[in-house]
Amino acid sequence: MHSSSSLRPRRRRALTATAALGLLIAAAGIVQPTAASAATQDNPPAVPTGLRTSPVTSCDGDTIVGDGDVTLYAMVSDPDGGTLGVDFRLSPHDSESGDATAEGQVTAASDRNAVFVIRRDKLESAAGGSITEFDWQVRASDSDHTSAWSAVCHFSFDPTRTGTPVIAEPAESTVGQPLSIPVSAPGGGTVPSRYRYQLNGGVPADVTADASGNATITVIPTGHTNALSVTSLSAGGNYGGTVTIVFVSAAPATNQADGDLSGDDIPDLLTVGARNGLPSGLWLAPGTGDGHVGTSPTDIGVNGDGRSSNGSPSDFDGSTVITGRFTGGAEQDVLVYFPSGTYAGSGVVVKANGDGSPLNPVSGNTINIYGGSLQDVYGDNPVQLANAGNISGRNTGFPDLIGISGDSANGYALNLYASGFIAGLFFPVALDATTPDGTADWNDWTVATAQLPTPGGGSSTAMFLWNKSTGELDLWENLAADPETGDLTYTAYPVATGWRTGAALSLRAADANVDGVPDLWAVSEGGTVTTDLFTDLSSTAPATVTRITGTLTTP
């Protein structure tokens, strides 16, 4: 017999809500946070660090910024991550806490920079027209905590403007020689901290003024007519007034260096347009003396060559252009020759200005070279011409020419065109010379010459010879020709093999880095210009070549 208790159903205990929730969480596999883990998820943000500005200032110093917006940056961080509120506060230096010039809150993710912009008008209002120092600091906050304020940083804001500087009339000057020009502060107003000056549109430079706003600018005139612009700047770099003066510089007492058209005694690159991707014209890229050239050339042929009343840059299309003292003066002039086309065999000498400015081919500045005057004994005009200096030894005061003429029936030859005692007059003489490969295939060779200074103030002629089809490049120095016999002497150097084989190039020889050794400029398609600087010339081995590459960009 069973007892009655064993027959009663068992009652189940009721679960509390908390216990029930615990069972559900356990069943779901969720780990409940402990008191220790909960504490690690409620940390205060760190004090902001890495305070910086734009424009750049020194936090501990007193950097002066100009009249514009100032952007403040600070790195914020919170061990718990997330997005933080960031308070920025800016106030006049050493002011009371309630005197904030600008304050505000932005948000930033943890471990990121918070950014706050102080607008120019707020800074100007607080500065009141004078240079004013400001302090600024930052703090970060999350939903429960706020960090301490960061270290205090400083900068000064400059709302001032300077007036127009006063430039003294320049003393007499010479192209290529340093010229000092005093500059003084404008009367009244803010005293300039420095001056920014620019000569002939070149690279601007700064000179620091003294406490009274006085300074001395030193420039090197690059041409006969020069324009100097000077702008005053405040301590924070605010631009003030600008003054521009124009002054004239005399040509150097000595002859300009070979190939120097700008008057600084450094050879310049001159190349004809309507080829190599350049527009029509006569493009002058000033040399820098280290092999480079200015990559924004100017068209000194914009007025044409004087052969017509309506001069045009296209007057030079298809021509060969040579520089030299063809009018007998100190400046390097321009000889324009047409090897083919409508004006084949003729040319014109245009007197240059010596300062790199456009040619002025008016009456009195041009000398015609009439068609047929350069023909050889077979009636052939030169297909190439180059400046030969005084290789004839005639000392006429005008450069000789050297070039190639011929035809398929009579062959080709290297010729001397000895200068007469009148500018533009030349006498053709066939030279007894074979090409560097020992043949008479002069039609396969391109020549380019340069004049090198010699002791006593004279010069000697150096000539590069390039065979386009084989790439052979040679250099003949110390050329001397007998106009009576046609004998030619020289010192030969095998400069390179496989040099620019098959390339379409316009060559110009010059001592581009002024080291006494001739170098070679080559202009090719797209306005690409290469300078090959040669050293270690040898009669038995190729020279050492250093190449510089750039691109001419025309308007």
GUGUKE-400893 format. One record per residue: residue in one letter; x, z, y of N, C-alpha, C in turn. Coordinates in pm, whole numbers, plus 50000, padded with zeros to 5 digits. Example, Ala and Ser with C-alpha at 12.3 -4.5 7.8 and 13.67 -1.06 7.14 Angstrom:
residues 2
A513195078049431512305078049550513205078049670 S512855070849775513675071449894512905078750003 
end
This chain:
residues 555
M500865000049884500005000050000500895000050120 H500564991350212501314990550339500684999450440 S501545004750527500995012750637500375003750740 S499485009850821498775001950922499734997151032 S500845004251062501785000051167502494986951130 S502714985551008503414973250968502524961150980 L501194963950993500294952551002500014948451147 R500434957151249500154953651389501174943251438 P500704933451516501654923851573502584930451674 R503894925751681504864931451777504644925651916 R504734934552018504604929752156505994925552211 R506004914452280507244909752342507394915752481 R508684918752520508924924152653508814912952758 A508194916552869508084906852979509464905453048 L509884893053078511154890453147510974891453298 T511954897353360511914897553507512224883553558 A511904880853688512174867653748513664864853752 T514414875253779515874873253787516454869653651 A515954876953548516464874053414516064860253370 A514844856553403514384843153366515224832453432 L515544834553563516374824753634517754823853571 G518254835653527519564835753464519574827853336 L518484829253256518424821653133518374806653160 L517624802753262517524788553296518874782953341 I519584790853421520904786253469521864784953353 A521784794953260522694794353145522394782453058 A521054780053039520674768552956521134755453016 A521184755153151521594742653218523094741253226 G523824751653186525284750753188525874752853325 I525104759253417525594761353553526314774653558 V527514774853618528314787053630527954793853760 Q527544806053753527174813253874528424818153945 P528424817354080529594822054155529724837154143 T530954841154134531234855454136531414859854280 A531494872554302531694877654437533024872754493 A534044872054409535364867554455535344852954493 S534684844454409534664830154440533824827454562 A532754834754583531924832754702532724835754827 A533614845454821534414849054938535364837954977 T535904830854877536854820254907536174808254969 Q534874807254966534164795955024533594799255162 D534044809855223533534813755354534694818155442 N535724808955454536914812055532536764806955675 P537394813355769537334808455907538254796355926 P537964787656021538844776256049540194781156100 A541194773156078542534776156129542584773356279 V543544779356346543754776456488544234762056500 P543614753856586544024739756599545504738456635 T546114727956584547534725256608547704710756651 G548974706856673549284692856702548624687656828 L548534695856931547894691557055548724680557122 R548074669957162548744658757229547754651457318 T548264642457398547414635157493547764620357495 S546874612757554547134598857589546614596757731 P547514593157826548944590357814549724602257757 V550874599357700551674609557633552214619557735 T552064632357703552634642857786553354652857696 S554144661457759554814672257686553984684857700 C553604690957587552734702657590553324713857673 D554624716657655555254727857723555774724157861 G555854710957890556394706758017555314704858122 D555654696858221554684693958327554704679058354 T554384671258252554364656758265553294652558365 I553634642958451552684638058550552084625058499 V550754624658495550054612558452549374606258572 G549114593158560548514585758670547004587458678 D546434579958771545024581358807544144573958707 G543844580258594542994574258492542474584958399 D541684580658300541194590158200542374596058122 V542174608458074543164614857987542444618857858 T542974614657745542384617757615543164628857549 L542434639257503543034650857437542834649857287 Y543854653557210543794653157064544234666757009 A543594671056899544024683256830543684682056682 M544584686556597544354686656453543604699356415 V542444697756348541644709356306541604709956154 S541434722356101541464724155955540674736555917 D540034735855801539294747155745539554747355595 P539954758855539540194759455393539004755055311 D537794756555368536604752755293536224738055314 G536994730855397536664716855424535444715655513 G534834704055508533614701955583533854697255725 T532764697155801532814692655940532834704856031 L533704704256132533894715456223533424711856363 G532984721856436532774720356578534074723656649 V534404715956751535694717756819535434718856969 D535854729957027535704732357170536994728957242 F536884720357345538014717157433537744723657568 R538794728757628538644734957759539834731057846 L539554725857966540594721858060540294728458194 S541324734458254541134741358381542404740558463 P542284742258595543494742458678544464753158629 H545734750458644546784759158593546634773358648 D546684783458558546624797658593545324801558662 S544244793958638542954797358699542254807958615 E541194813858671540394823458596539614816158487 S539164823458386538514817358271537234810058306 G536614813658416535334807058450535494794658533 D536744790558558536974779158648537294766358572 A536624763858463536914751958381536574739258458 T537494729658454537244716358512536414707958418 A536704709058292535964701458191536004709158061 E534854710157995534804716257863533664709857785 G533824709757657532794703757574533134705457428 Q532124702757344532324704057201532114690657134 V533014687457042532894675556959532964680156814 T532724671356722532854674556580533964666256520 A534564671956415535634664856344535724670356203 A536034661756109536224666055971537494674355960 S537494683355865538674691555842539884682655811 D541034686655863542304679355845542284665855915 R541524665156023541484653056104541684656956250 N541984646856334542144649356477540784649456545 A540544659656626539394659856716539824653256847 V538914645756909539254637857028538254640957138 F538784643457258537934646357374538514639157495 V537684631557566538124623557680537754630657809 I538744632957896538504638358030538434626558125 R537294624458182537094612758267537864614258399 R538264602958449539044602258572538354609058689 D537034607158702536344612658819536394627958820 K536314634258702536414648758695537794653558739 L538804646458693540164650258730540394648158879 E539914637058931540074634459075539384645159158 S538174648959118537414658959192538154672259193 A538704676059078539414688759070540754688259142 A541394676559145542704675359208542604675459360 G541514670359414541334670759558542354662759636 G542824651559578543714642659652545184645759642 S545564655659565546984658859550547324660959403 I548584660459371549024662459233548694676659190 T547994677959079547494690959034547824693058887 E548284705258855548604708558717547364714358648 F547134710458524546014715358444546524721658315 D545774731858266546004737758135544864733558043 W545154732257915544064729557821544374735757686 Q543294739357614543444745057481542174741957399 V542264744957269541224740757175540964752057074 R539714752757027539394761556915538404754456824 A538294759056700537414752656602536454762956546 S535314758256498534304767356441533554760556328 D533094768956232532144764156133530834771656157 S529964772056061528654778156082528724793356101 D529814799656053529884814156058531074819656137 H532114811256156533334816656214533864807356323 T534624813256414535294805856521536764810156523 S537644800356531539074803456533539474808956670 A540654814156677541224817856806541564805156885 W541734806757015542144795257097543574791257061 S543824778457071545164773257043546124777357154 A547374773957135548364775557242547914767157362 V548354770857480547984763657602548984752457628 C548454740457652549284728957691549024725757838 H549954718057896549884715258039550144700458066 F549584695458174549974682658233549524682858379 S550124674158459549724672758598549094659158619 F548054659158700547294646858728547594642458871 D547914629358883548294623759014547224613859062 P546424617659163545414608459214545894600459336 T547164602159375547634596659502547964581759491 R548004575259604548404561259616549464560059724 T550464551859697551534549759794551274536959873 G551894536159989551694524560076552634513160042 T552714503560132553554491660113554994494760153 P555944492460065557344495760098557884486660208 V558964491260267559634483660372560964478660317 I561184465660322562424459760269563244454360386 A564494458160390565394453160493565704438360468 E565974431060573566334416960559567644416060480 P567644408260370568854407560288570044401860365 A571214406760331572424401060388572684387360328 E573704380560376574044367560319574344369260170 S573904359760091574064360859946574504347659888 T574994348659764575484337059691574844336759553 V574434325159511573834323659379574794329059273 G574254337559184575054342859075575844355259109 Q575784359959235576534371759276575574383159310 P575914395659273575004406959299574704408559448 L573474412359478573014414359614572244427559619 S572654436659709571984449659724571034448959843 I569794453759822568754453059926568144466959940 P568254473260057567664486560078566134485760085 V565484495960030564024497360034563714511260086 S562754512360176562374525360230560874527460217 A560474540060227559084543760209558234538960326 P556964536360301556064532960411555864545160501 G555544542960626555334554060716554074561760684 G554184574960666553034583360636552564581960493 G551674590960452551094590260318552034595560211 T551694592360089552464597059974553824590159968 V554854597859944556204592359931556374586459792 P556784573959780556964567859647558004575259565 S557754575759434558704581559342559694571159292 R559234558759281560094547759239559484534559285 Y560264523859267559814510559305559984501159186 R559034492259170559114481959066559334468659135 Y560384461459093560724448959161560844437559060 Q560664425559111560684413459026561274402159108 L562304395759054562964384659122562594371559055 N562034362559134561714349059087560874348958960 G559924358258952559014358658838559654363358709 G560834369658719561524374358599560944387358547 V561694393858459561244406458398561284417558503 P560184424958522560184435758621561154446858582 A561674453658684562564464958663562224475858763 D562604488258732562304499558819563584505558875 V563484511058997564564518559057563974531459112 T564644542659089564154555659131564454557959279 A563484563559351563664566459493564174580759510 D564804583459625565214597159653564034604959710 A564264617259749563174625859795562464620359917 S563144611859993562534605760112561894592360083 G561974587959958561374575259921562274563359944 N563564565559963564514554659985565204550859854 A565524538059841566204533159721566964520359756 T567824516359665568544503659681568334495259557 I567864483159577567634473759467568814464159461 T569334461859342570414452259323569924440959234 V569994428859285569544417059211570664406659212 I570544396959124571484385659122570674373059148 P570784367059266570024354859296570294344059192 T569224337759147569364327459043569224313359098 G568914312159227568744298959284568954299059434 H568834287459491569004285959636567914293559711 T566664292159667565544299359727565034309759628 N564924322259673564574333259585563414341159643 A562524346059555561394354359596561514367959528 L561514378559609561624392159557560354399759591 S559664405059490558464413059509558784427459474 V558354436859559558614451059539557304458759555 T556984467159457555774475259458556164489959453 S555524498259536555784512659534554924519259426 L555464529659363554734537159261554804552059293 S553704558859265553654573359284554324580359166 A554364593659173555014601359066554344599058932 G553024596858933552294594458809552234579858769 G552924571158844552954556958810551804549058867 N551064554658965549994546959029550594536159117 Y550064524059105550564512959186550114514459330 G551054512359421550734512359563550794498359620 G551284497159742551364484159806552524475759755 T552394462659774553434453159731553854444559850 V555144442259860555664433259963556524422759893 T556474410459941557274399459886558064392959998 I559344391159976560184384260073560824372160006 V561124362160085561814350160038563134349360112 F564224347360037565534346260101566314334860036 V567264329860109568054318360067569464322960033 S569974317859921571334321159877572184308559879 A573414310159918574324298759924574804295059785 A575174282459769575754277959642577134284359624 P577564286359501578894291959479579964283359543 A581044289959587582124282459651582794272959553 T582764276359426583354267659325582274259059260 N582694249059187581744240359120580954248159015 Q579674244459003578864250858901579394247058763 A579224256558669579694254258533578994242158472 D579674235858378579094224258309577734227958249 G576724219958279575394222158223574584232858293 D575134239158398574404249758469573574243558581 L572284243358561571374237758662570694248558745 S570814261158706570114271958775571014279958868 G572314277558864573214283658960573784297058922 D573684301058795574214314058752575504312758672 D576074300758669577344298058599577214298958448 I576004297458397575754297458254575064284358218 P575524277158115574884264458079573414266358045 D572614256358079571174256558053570804245057959 L569724247257885569194236657799568274227657883 L568534214657880567684204857946567274194557842 T565974192457827565504183157725564344174957778 V564234162657731563204153357777561924155357697 G560794154757766559504156357701558984143457640 A557704143757602557054132757531557724130457395 R558334140857342558924141057209559074155657166 N559264157557037559454171156983558304180657018 G557104175157039555954183557067555884188757210 L556764183957299556764188157438556034177857525 P555314182357628554664172857719555694164757796 S555244153857856556124145857941556754154758048 G557994151658082558684159258184560144161058150 L560804168958232562204172258214562284187358209 W562384192858089562164207058066563474214758068 L563544224458160564734232658179564484246658124 A565294250658024565234264157967566564271057999 P566564280758091567834286958133568564293658017 G569874291758012570694298757914570894313157956 T571134321757859571324335957886572774340357873 G573624331357824575044334657810575424339957674 D574414342257588574714347057452574204337357347 G573814325357389573314315257296571814313557302 H571094323557350569644322457364569304314357488 V568074309557493567544303057613566174308957643 G565754307857768564404311957803563404303157730 T562404309057670561474301357587560254296357665 S560234298557796559154293257881559784283857983 P560134271657941560874262658029560014257858146 T560684253258251560004247458366560284232458371 D559344224958425559484210458434560114206958568 I561434204658569562084200958694561904186058722 G561224179058633560934164858654559514162258698 V558844172458748557434171058785557234160658894 N558254158158978558144148359087558604134459048 G558924132558920559394119358875560864117258904 D561324104858880562754101858896563054093359019 G562044090759101562274083559224562164068459215 R561864063059097561784048559083560474042959138 S559504051659163558244047059220557764057159321 S556834053059407556334062059512555434072759454 N554844070159339553974079859274554694086159156 G555644094859187556444100959082555614109058985 S556014108958859555254115758755556214120958648 P555874131858579556704136358468556924125658362 S555974116358350556114105858249557204095758285 D557754096458407558864087558444560034089058348 F560154100758284561304103458198561064100058051 D559844095758018559534092557879560504081957826 G561094084457710561974074757646563394074557701 S563714083557793565044083157855566024092457786 T567304090357817568374099657785568774106257916 V568904119357916569234126458039570564133758020 I571464131958116572804137558112572994145758239 T573684156958229573994164858348575474163958379 G575814165158508577194164658552577244163258704 R578424163658760578584162758906578644148058948 F577514141258925577484126758944577414122459089 T577104131559181577144128159324578394133859390 G579264140259312580524145159364580454158859429 G579284165159429579154178359489579454189459390 A579144201959431579404213459345578324215059238 E577124209659265576014211559173576054201759057 Q575394205758948575214196958834573994188058861 D574224174958868573144165358892572574160358761 V571584151558770570924146158651571044130958652 L571594125558543571644110958525570614107258420 V569684098658459568604094258371568914079958327 Y568984077658197569304064358145568264060258041 F567894047358044566904041957950567594032457853 P567784036657726568454028057629567584016657579 S566274017557598565364007157550564104007257636 G563193998057606561933997657679561993989257805 T561033990957891560893982858012562133983458099 Y562763995158106563893996958197565223997658121 A565273991358005566463991957920567723988157997 G568763996357981570053993458043570183998358186 S569114003858243569174008658381569014023758384 G569244029458500569104043858514569124047958659 V569144060858682569174066258817569814079958813 V570634082758914571194096058932570324103359035 V569864115359000569054123359092569854135959127 K570084137859255570834149659299569994162059272 A570614172059210569914184559179570104194659290 N569324205359284569334215359390570274226959362 G570694228259238571604239059203570934252359177 D569594252759185568904265559167567814264859061 G567774254058984566764252858878565404248658926 S565274245359053563984241059106563764226259077 P562494221359088562224207259057563064197659140 L563434186659077564194176259146563344170559259 N564034166259364563354160259479563894146159497 P563334136459423563924123059419563544114259538 V563804119259659563514111459778564734103059813 S564554094259908565664085859953566814094660000 G568014091459955569174099459987569554109059875 N568594111659786568864120459673568984112859542 T568864099759546568934091659423569934080359438 I570544076859327571474065559321571094057159201 N570794044559219570374035859110571554030959028 I571344030158899572264023358807571514010958759 Y571933999658802571153987458782571323981958640 G570233976158591570233970358459571323959958444 G572063960658333573143951158307574493956058353 S574553966258439575843970758492576693978158388 L576083982258278576813989358174576993980958047 Q576693968058053576783959557933578233957657888 D578403956857754579733954157701579993939157702 V581113934957643581513920757649580523911757574 Y579683917557487578693909757413577323910257480 G577263916457596575993917157668575063928057617 D575603937757543574773948457488574813960757580 N573633966257605573543978757681573863990557589 P574324001357646574564013157562573274017957497 V573384022257372572254028557305572354043857315 Q573564048457350573774062757376574754064257491 L574584074957570575514078257677575694093257683 A576894097657725577174111857742578214113357852 N578264125257911579224128458017580614129457955 A581584122158013582944122157959583944128658054 G583464135358158584394142158247585394132658308 N586664136058299587734127758356588654122658247 I588074118158133588944114058022589744101458056 S589324093958157590094082058196591314085758277 G591354098158331592484102358412592524095858549 R591444089458592591444082158719591194091558838 N590654103458812590444113358918589654107859036 T588554101559005587734095559111586844105859181 G586684117559121585754127259176584364126259116 F584174116159030582894114358961583154113658811 P582244118858729582484118858584582474104758524 D583344102858423583234091058337582064093058241 L581714082458172580724083058064581374078157935 I580844082657822581244077557693579964074357616 G579964063857538578734060057470578954049657363 I577854045557304577884036057192577044023957230 S577574012157203576813999757223577113990257108 G576323979657099576553969656995575273963456945 D575423954956844574283948656779574673945356636 S573703941056557573963938656415574903927056392 A574933917456485575793905756468577243908856501 N577473916456608578843918856655579363932756621 G578513940756562578933954356527578793963856645 Y579133976356619578973986756720580333992956751 A580443998356873581704004156917581454016157006 L582484024657011582494035657105583154030757233 N582504033157347582984027857474583234038757576 L584204036257662584414043957783583724036657897 Y583034044057982582464038358104583144045758219 A584324040258259585164046858359584464046958494 S584454058458558583784059458687584584052758797 G583854046958892584494041359010584594051859118 F585024047359236585164056759347583884057459430 I582814051959376581494052759437580554058459332 A579714067859371578794074059276577874063559215 G577724064359082576834055059011577494042258967 L578804040558993579514028458955580404031358834 F580264023158729581014025258605581534011858554 F582684012458482583324000558426583454002058275 P582733994058194582783995358047584123991057989 V584613999257895585853996257824585643999857678 A585853990157587585743993057445586934001457401 L586644012057323587704020957277588124017457135 D589404018857111589944016156979589824028756894 A588624031056842588374043456769587384040856657 T587654046656541586704045956430585934059056423 T584874058956348584044070856331584794081256247 P584294093556240584964103756158585094100056011 D584214091255962584354087255821585224074755806 G585914070655914586894059855907586314045955913 T585064044455955584434031255962584084028056108 A583424016756126582964012856259581434013756268 D580844021956182579374023056181578884032756289 W579264029856414578924038756525577424039956545 N576674030256499575204030956514574594041956427 D575364047456332574864058256246575184072156301 W575854072656416576314085456469575654088656602 T575414101656622574874106656749575954114956816 V576164112756947577204120057017576594129057124 A577234140457149576844149657255578094156457305 T578234157757437579484162557494579284174957580 A580404182057601580444193457693581814193657759 Q581854199257881583104200557954583564215057944 L584804216957902585374230257886586414232657995 P586404244458057587374247258163588794248058108 T589744243658190591154244358154591904252058262 P593074257458232593844264658334594094255858455 G594004261958573594234254458695592974248958758 G591824251758696590564247358755590054233958708 G590734227658614590274214858562589324216558445 S589104205758372588244206358254588684195958153 S588274198058029588514188257923587194185157856 T587124173857792585874169357729585914171757579 A584844177857529584654179757385583424171957343 M583464165657226582364157257182581994160157037 F580724163657014580204164856878579784150956830 L579994148456701579574135856638578804139456511 W577564135056503576684138656391576154126156324 N576304125656191575744114956110574444120056049 K573334115256100572024120156056571784117955908 S572234106755855571934103455715572754111655616 T573954115955655574794123655562574894138455600 G574584141755725574694155455770576104159555810 E577044149955814578394153355857578384156256007 L579034167356045579134171156186580594173856218 D581104166656318582494168056359582574171356507 L583714176556547583974179656687585324173956726 W585324166056835586564161056892586784167957025 E587924174557040588244181057165589404174057234 N589574177157364590694171957445590724156757446 L589544150657464589484136057467590284130557586 A591014119857560591744112557665591704097857631 A591314089457728591174075057704591974067257807 D592614056757761593354047757850592444036057886 P591984035058010591054024258046591694010358043 E593004009758034593673996758029593783991757885 T594094000757792594333996457653593163999957560 G592334009457599591244013757511591664024157408 D592914029057418593354039357325592604052457353 L592274059657245591574072457256592314082757173 T592634094057235593254105057161592334117257168 Y592464125957067591604137757059592134146956949 T591604159156947591864168656840590594169856758 A590674166956628589474166356544589294178956462 Y588024183356453587654194856369586444190956283 P586524192556150585354190156064584444202456067 V583464202456155582684214556183581764218456068 A581034208756010580064212255906579754199955821 T579284202555699578754192055612577294195355582 G576484185355557575084187455527574314194055642 W574764191355765574164197855882572904190355925 R571744196555907570434191455951570194176955903 T570594174155781570514160555727569094154955738 G568974143155799567704136055808566744141255913 A567114151855985566184157956082566104149556209 A564934149856273564744143356403565054153656509 L566174151756580566664161756673567034155556806 S566914163556913567504160357042568634170357064 L569854165357079571034173957085571504175757229 R572054187657257572734190257384573894199657354 A575104195157391576294203257370576554211857493 A577044223957471577364233157581578124244857523 D578864251757609579464264357569578414275157591 A577474276057497576254283857517576514298857529 N577574303857467577864318257477579134320957556 V579594310657628580704311857724581934318357660 D582324313557542583514318957476584634308757469 G584454297157536585494286957536585414277157422 V584434278957331584244269957218582894262957235 P582854249657226581564242757245580574246057134 D579304246657171578204249557079577184238257088 L576134239257007575184228256999573744233356998 W572974228557096571534230757096570844218957029 A569804221856952569024211156889567544214356906 V566804204956964565354206556982564664197356883 S563694202956810562994195356707561484196856724 E560734191156632559274190856639558704204856659 G557654205556742557024218356770557744226256878 G558724220056944559474227157048560464237156994 T560754236356864561734245556805563124242456859 V563804252756906565174250956956566114259956878 T567184254056827568194261756756569504260956833 T570214271956836571554272256893572524274956780 D573464266056760574514268256662575794271856737 L576214284456721577424289356784578584288056686 F579634281256728580754278256638581964286956672 T582624291756568583884298956581584804294656466 D586034298956475587014296356367587184281456341 L587374273656448587594259356431588894257056352 S588834247356261589984244256178590054229156156 S591244223956147591394209556121591224206155974 T591104216555890591024213955746589784219855678 A589024228055751587884234755688586734235955788 P585504236955738584364238355829584484250855914 A583824250456030583814261856121582814272356073 T582904284156131581904294656109580754292056206 V579514292456153578354289256235577404301156239 T576964304956359575914314956379574734308156444 R573564308956381572394301656431571384311056494 I570864307056609569794313956680568614304256690 T567424309056661566244300356661565174305956755 G564534297056829563424300856917562454289356928 T561424291157009560424280757029560124279457178 L560194267257230559864264757369558354263957384 T557804271657477556374271757502556134266757644 T555524255057658555284249157789553874252157835 P553634251657967552274253958016551294244057957 
end
